[in-house]
């Protein structure tokens, strides 16, 4: 399996405190406050094997957890599968990591089962002159951790809700549930302009929405920009009006020559999550959106639930 990760120079961050309490009573839902760290990285404070770690929350990764080898040796429950997982960064560089399996992990009172993981082999890449800080010892959690759960991300209210999908859905959006696509590139949904439709991957670790340069319809409104993308690369941004699940989406998305092995049309980054509350039901493979309103961002209020 080949999965992808994209990181820009200015990354969006979430800092979440999660304490693993071995003897906590079981529950169906966690509501966790979100804060933003000084580096702009999405960080979760997670208790792993009795020790607290700052963990990168990355829905751009299809794996459940990426662990440094030093941490793997301290967790007896981990079982290697014998498989090797390949990953690629935005430039197309290929990395390999050994795959393992964790039967069960309890975070506070909520249990996460059958988690796929890999040995940490940092694969992120930056655009521009500045580089992201060293993540060679940074634990990463991704999509597979949340399977069979419902996940709500509300950056405006600074709250993350994780709920067992077997119980009543969160129903925090005023849209109807829409199916998403899950592939080796990640979880993706359709984004449309008046000229074309694009399949875009959701990535909480990206600072901006990015379109694959050669997949953008030539009729789109494209303008030059001054951001340094690297040697011999002209900076361009996508300025056509966009809609996601019927809602307007405002983005000066970068155009970038992402490696041709990436099959989707781009990624939805920080600007997407700043404009929408996002509810993902991983069991039913559906997604709900609600636009964030400047003077009333508490979109989990009952008045926004469907009748």
CORTABEL-V184701 format. One record per backbone hydrogen bond with DSSP energy under -1.0 kcal/mol. CO is the residue of the C=O (numbers start at 1). NH is the residue of the N-H. If there is no record, write none. Layout:
BEGIN
<<CO;NH> <CO;NH>>
END
This chain:
BEGIN
<<1;86> <3;88> <14;43> <15;35> <16;45> <21;24> <28;164> <30;162> <32;160> <35;15> <37;40> <42;57> <43;16> <44;55> <45;18> <46;53> <48;51> <51;48> <53;46> <55;44> <56;141> <58;61> <61;143> <64;142> <65;118> <66;140> <67;120> <68;71> <68;72> <69;73> <71;74> <72;75> <75;78> <79;101> <83;99> <85;97> <86;3> <87;95> <88;5> <89;92> <90;259> <93;89> <95;87> <97;85> <98;119> <99;81> <100;117> <101;79> <102;115> <103;114> <105;112> <107;110> <109;27> <110;107> <112;105> <115;102> <116;64> <116;65> <117;100> <118;67> <125;7> <135;138> <139;56> <140;66> <141;58> <142;145> <143;146> <146;149> <148;165> <149;282> <150;163> <151;280> <152;161> <153;278> <154;159> <158;34> <159;154> <160;32> <161;152> <162;30> <163;150> <164;167> <178;287> <181;188> <183;186> <186;183> <187;202> <188;181> <189;200> <191;198> <192;243> <196;193> <198;191> <199;265> <200;189> <201;268> <203;206> <206;270> <209;254> <210;267> <211;256> <212;215> <213;216> <217;220> <221;239> <223;237> <230;233> <235;225> <236;255> <237;223> <242;249> <243;192> <244;247> <247;244> <251;253> <253;238> <254;211> <256;213> <256;258> <259;262> <265;212> <266;201> <267;210> <268;203> <269;272> <269;273> <270;274> <272;276> <275;292> <277;290> <278;153> <279;288> <280;151> <281;285> <281;286> <285;180> <286;281> <287;178> <288;279> <290;277> <293;296> <297;299> <298;301> <301;304> <302;305>>
END
